[in-house]
Amino acid sequence: MREASSLRERLRAQWSESVHNWIGQDQRVRTGMLDSWMLDALGDVSGRRVIDIGCGEGRFSRALAELGAEATGVDLTEGLVERARSLAVGGERYLIGDAEDLAGIQSDSFDLAVSYIVLVDLLDYRASIRAAFRVLRPGGRFVVCNVHPMRSALPMGWITQGGRKLFYALDRYTDEGPREFTWWGKAFVNMHRTLSSQVSAFLSAGFVLEGLSEPTPSAEQLAENPAFDDEYRAPNFIIYELRKPQG
């Protein structure tokens, strides 16, 4: 129990200590590729109530608001929520809250829920999935983008020779739990889970799985960002499209 509590605090503290790093982070892989996949999965958001769970500095919440959504962003890192509020485009709101319980958020109140590369940062990802199910209205949809389990098993796992990437290594896949790697010059932790564990968690919460995709760039996106060619070699991200049954 003490070990889990210590890990939970580390997962939270590393983001509180990295607010400025994240704000300055190059978001090209999201803006140049993933956003288009997420928006396609969400469909028309105009006039829809959308909750962005783990919204960070609010970049995607702002994009949703600009498309006409009534967006609510929730994040536990106060510095990121403050940044999100300062950049609000007018229609969205930002709340400090825990993705693992969404305490204070009314049940059955949103048409759409988004989790955009957040589950990899949570100790109790199953609780977060259950919380998303709770706040969605019957028939509501949950779109989840996460680091692909083939990548989260061994972060930064490219095997190189002479400066050339040979292949992406896969190891310790069934050994679920924390993975430590270097980011922004310091030790950082993500949580690895297998594909079967993630899908089982969605189904156990009550969701119906309606779609699953492994994003790759379009020809136009690759032309703008040639480094995206790695996305064809080993899956980097995975998107789940889920629905809460009508009842």
C-alpha positions as a Python dict, from the first residue, in 0.01 Angstrom:
ca = {
    (1, 'M'): (0, 0, 0),
    (2, 'R'): (280, 241, 93),
    (3, 'E'): (461, 159, -232),
    (4, 'A'): (149, 236, -438),
    (5, 'S'): (97, 562, -251),
    (6, 'S'): (457, 663, -317),
    (7, 'L'): (423, 586, -688),
    (8, 'R'): (97, 779, -709),
    (9, 'E'): (264, 1084, -555),
    (10, 'R'): (556, 1055, -793),
    (11, 'L'): (327, 1036, -1095),
    (12, 'R'): (151, 1351, -981),
    (13, 'A'): (458, 1542, -865),
    (14, 'Q'): (649, 1490, -1187),
    (15, 'W'): (383, 1687, -1373),
    (16, 'S'): (362, 1962, -1112),
    (17, 'E'): (738, 2000, -1142),
    (18, 'S'): (730, 1999, -1523),
    (19, 'V'): (464, 2259, -1604),
    (20, 'H'): (702, 2489, -1790),
    (21, 'N'): (865, 2198, -1972),
    (22, 'W'): (528, 2080, -2098),
    (23, 'I'): (412, 2427, -2198),
    (24, 'G'): (729, 2460, -2407),
    (25, 'Q'): (709, 2106, -2545),
    (26, 'D'): (695, 2057, -2922),
    (27, 'Q'): (340, 1934, -2985),
    (28, 'R'): (396, 1858, -3353),
    (29, 'V'): (300, 1492, -3330),
    (30, 'R'): (-38, 1595, -3189),
    (31, 'T'): (-110, 1899, -3404),
    (32, 'G'): (45, 1745, -3714),
    (33, 'M'): (-111, 1399, -3692),
    (34, 'L'): (-304, 1284, -3385),
    (35, 'D'): (-552, 1574, -3369),
    (36, 'S'): (-697, 1480, -3707),
    (37, 'W'): (-749, 1120, -3593),
    (38, 'M'): (-907, 1231, -3265),
    (39, 'L'): (-1142, 1477, -3433),
    (40, 'D'): (-1245, 1218, -3691),
    (41, 'A'): (-1323, 974, -3407),
    (42, 'L'): (-1523, 1237, -3217),
    (43, 'G'): (-1726, 1350, -3517),
    (44, 'D'): (-1925, 1673, -3514),
    (45, 'V'): (-1877, 1833, -3170),
    (46, 'S'): (-2078, 2148, -3234),
    (47, 'G'): (-2327, 2203, -2954),
    (48, 'R'): (-2211, 1889, -2772),
    (49, 'R'): (-2104, 1880, -2408),
    (50, 'V'): (-1749, 1744, -2404),
    (51, 'I'): (-1523, 1668, -2107),
    (52, 'D'): (-1148, 1663, -2173),
    (53, 'I'): (-1012, 1441, -1895),
    (54, 'G'): (-651, 1530, -1814),
    (55, 'C'): (-665, 1841, -2030),
    (56, 'G'): (-320, 1972, -1938),
    (57, 'E'): (-273, 2327, -2058),
    (58, 'G'): (-602, 2307, -2249),
    (59, 'R'): (-475, 2289, -2607),
    (60, 'F'): (-726, 2027, -2724),
    (61, 'S'): (-1009, 2175, -2517),
    (62, 'R'): (-954, 2503, -2700),
    (63, 'A'): (-964, 2323, -3033),
    (64, 'L'): (-1296, 2165, -2936),
    (65, 'A'): (-1439, 2497, -2819),
    (66, 'E'): (-1339, 2660, -3147),
    (67, 'L'): (-1538, 2388, -3325),
    (68, 'G'): (-1847, 2481, -3123),
    (69, 'A'): (-1828, 2232, -2837),
    (70, 'E'): (-1927, 2318, -2482),
    (71, 'A'): (-1593, 2197, -2347),
    (72, 'T'): (-1491, 2128, -1989),
    (73, 'G'): (-1125, 2054, -1919),
    (74, 'V'): (-1022, 1874, -1600),
    (75, 'D'): (-665, 1832, -1476),
    (76, 'L'): (-498, 1774, -1141),
    (77, 'T'): (-193, 1993, -1211),
    (78, 'E'): (-280, 2343, -1093),
    (79, 'G'): (-12, 2515, -1301),
    (80, 'L'): (-147, 2361, -1620),
    (81, 'V'): (-507, 2451, -1533),
    (82, 'E'): (-398, 2810, -1466),
    (83, 'R'): (-233, 2818, -1808),
    (84, 'A'): (-546, 2673, -1971),
    (85, 'R'): (-765, 2936, -1810),
    (86, 'S'): (-535, 3215, -1926),
    (87, 'L'): (-559, 3092, -2287),
    (88, 'A'): (-932, 3016, -2293),
    (89, 'V'): (-1097, 3105, -2623),
    (90, 'G'): (-1425, 3195, -2454),
    (91, 'G'): (-1658, 2900, -2440),
    (92, 'E'): (-1474, 2641, -2234),
    (93, 'R'): (-1420, 2603, -1859),
    (94, 'Y'): (-1132, 2444, -1670),
    (95, 'L'): (-1148, 2263, -1339),
    (96, 'I'): (-884, 2126, -1105),
    (97, 'G'): (-977, 1763, -1055),
    (98, 'D'): (-852, 1406, -1045),
    (99, 'A'): (-897, 1195, -1358),
    (100, 'E'): (-928, 889, -1136),
    (101, 'D'): (-1260, 996, -982),
    (102, 'L'): (-1383, 1322, -1145),
    (103, 'A'): (-1521, 1418, -805),
    (104, 'G'): (-1776, 1697, -824),
    (105, 'I'): (-1862, 1625, -1188),
    (106, 'Q'): (-2230, 1539, -1228),
    (107, 'S'): (-2314, 1190, -1350),
    (108, 'D'): (-2477, 1139, -1692),
    (109, 'S'): (-2396, 1496, -1795),
    (110, 'F'): (-2169, 1482, -2104),
    (111, 'D'): (-2224, 1375, -2463),
    (112, 'L'): (-1856, 1305, -2527),
    (113, 'A'): (-1548, 1234, -2316),
    (114, 'V'): (-1186, 1258, -2427),
    (115, 'S'): (-874, 1105, -2275),
    (116, 'Y'): (-581, 1226, -2486),
    (117, 'I'): (-264, 1037, -2380),
    (118, 'V'): (-357, 1043, -2012),
    (119, 'L'): (-409, 681, -1903),
    (120, 'V'): (-35, 620, -1933),
    (121, 'D'): (14, 874, -1651),
    (122, 'L'): (-236, 723, -1407),
    (123, 'L'): (-180, 463, -1139),
    (124, 'D'): (-545, 353, -1128),
    (125, 'Y'): (-642, 378, -1493),
    (126, 'R'): (-943, 152, -1435),
    (127, 'A'): (-1087, 405, -1190),
    (128, 'S'): (-1048, 679, -1451),
    (129, 'I'): (-1231, 469, -1708),
    (130, 'R'): (-1515, 406, -1460),
    (131, 'A'): (-1529, 780, -1383),
    (132, 'A'): (-1561, 860, -1753),
    (133, 'F'): (-1843, 607, -1783),
    (134, 'R'): (-2022, 769, -1489),
    (135, 'V'): (-2016, 1125, -1623),
    (136, 'L'): (-2130, 1030, -1972),
    (137, 'R'): (-2499, 1028, -2051),
    (138, 'P'): (-2644, 697, -2180),
    (139, 'G'): (-2541, 672, -2543),
    (140, 'G'): (-2245, 903, -2485),
    (141, 'R'): (-1908, 830, -2642),
    (142, 'F'): (-1556, 808, -2498),
    (143, 'V'): (-1255, 856, -2728),
    (144, 'V'): (-924, 750, -2579),
    (145, 'C'): (-579, 801, -2725),
    (146, 'N'): (-294, 635, -2539),
    (147, 'V'): (66, 539, -2597),
    (148, 'H'): (57, 206, -2781),
    (149, 'P'): (131, -88, -2549),
    (150, 'M'): (408, -197, -2788),
    (151, 'R'): (585, 133, -2715),
    (152, 'S'): (501, 177, -2347),
    (153, 'A'): (657, -161, -2264),
    (154, 'L'): (1004, -27, -2341),
    (155, 'P'): (1006, 355, -2368),
    (156, 'M'): (1272, 502, -2597),
    (157, 'G'): (1331, 151, -2731),
    (158, 'W'): (1479, 220, -3074),
    (159, 'I'): (1782, 4, -3146),
    (160, 'T'): (2028, 208, -3349),
    (161, 'Q'): (2350, 146, -3539),
    (162, 'G'): (2565, 416, -3688),
    (163, 'G'): (2298, 673, -3617),
    (164, 'R'): (2034, 472, -3806),
    (165, 'K'): (1726, 327, -3640),
    (166, 'L'): (1719, -47, -3704),
    (167, 'F'): (1401, -149, -3521),
    (168, 'Y'): (1194, -79, -3211),
    (169, 'A'): (1257, -334, -2937),
    (170, 'L'): (974, -502, -2748),
    (171, 'D'): (1047, -652, -2407),
    (172, 'R'): (876, -710, -2069),
    (173, 'Y'): (543, -674, -2245),
    (174, 'T'): (338, -879, -1999),
    (175, 'D'): (514, -723, -1698),
    (176, 'E'): (271, -440, -1633),
    (177, 'G'): (364, -142, -1420),
    (178, 'P'): (588, 165, -1410),
    (179, 'R'): (851, 238, -1672),
    (180, 'E'): (1122, 495, -1603),
    (181, 'F'): (1291, 691, -1881),
    (182, 'T'): (1466, 1025, -1926),
    (183, 'W'): (1257, 1323, -2036),
    (184, 'W'): (1352, 1688, -2007),
    (185, 'G'): (1682, 1576, -1858),
    (186, 'K'): (1531, 1397, -1558),
    (187, 'A'): (1376, 1064, -1464),
    (188, 'F'): (1011, 1036, -1566),
    (189, 'V'): (762, 753, -1516),
    (190, 'N'): (483, 618, -1737),
    (191, 'M'): (259, 321, -1667),
    (192, 'H'): (260, 23, -1905),
    (193, 'R'): (-42, -204, -1956),
    (194, 'T'): (-103, -469, -2217),
    (195, 'L'): (-357, -426, -2494),
    (196, 'S'): (-577, -697, -2344),
    (197, 'S'): (-573, -528, -2003),
    (198, 'Q'): (-678, -196, -2150),
    (199, 'V'): (-961, -341, -2357),
    (200, 'S'): (-1078, -551, -2061),
    (201, 'A'): (-1087, -238, -1844),
    (202, 'F'): (-1313, -60, -2094),
    (203, 'L'): (-1548, -357, -2119),
    (204, 'S'): (-1556, -414, -1743),
    (205, 'A'): (-1658, -52, -1689),
    (206, 'G'): (-1956, -111, -1917),
    (207, 'F'): (-1836, 43, -2243),
    (208, 'V'): (-1894, -106, -2586),
    (209, 'L'): (-1587, -95, -2810),
    (210, 'E'): (-1692, 51, -3146),
    (211, 'G'): (-1357, 120, -3306),
    (212, 'L'): (-982, 83, -3265),
    (213, 'S'): (-711, 248, -3472),
    (214, 'E'): (-334, 286, -3478),
    (215, 'P'): (-267, 634, -3622),
    (216, 'T'): (-28, 693, -3909),
    (217, 'P'): (29, 1019, -4096),
    (218, 'S'): (-140, 1102, -4424),
    (219, 'A'): (78, 1175, -4725),
    (220, 'E'): (28, 1547, -4667),
    (221, 'Q'): (117, 1521, -4297),
    (222, 'L'): (429, 1319, -4379),
    (223, 'A'): (535, 1578, -4638),
    (224, 'E'): (511, 1849, -4373),
    (225, 'N'): (683, 1638, -4106),
    (226, 'P'): (923, 1385, -4264),
    (227, 'A'): (1024, 1255, -3919),
    (228, 'F'): (675, 1103, -3894),
    (229, 'D'): (797, 815, -4113),
    (230, 'D'): (875, 632, -3788),
    (231, 'E'): (499, 605, -3728),
    (232, 'Y'): (476, 348, -4010),
    (233, 'R'): (747, 126, -3860),
    (234, 'A'): (612, 53, -3512),
    (235, 'P'): (277, 169, -3371),
    (236, 'N'): (329, 468, -3143),
    (237, 'F'): (-29, 546, -3043),
    (238, 'I'): (-363, 371, -3023),
    (239, 'I'): (-715, 518, -3028),
    (240, 'Y'): (-1019, 346, -2877),
    (241, 'E'): (-1372, 453, -2969),
    (242, 'L'): (-1618, 354, -2697),
    (243, 'R'): (-1985, 404, -2623),
    (244, 'K'): (-2190, 395, -2302),
    (245, 'P'): (-2501, 183, -2374),
    (246, 'Q'): (-2842, 348, -2369),
    (247, 'G'): (-2945, 146, -2067),
}
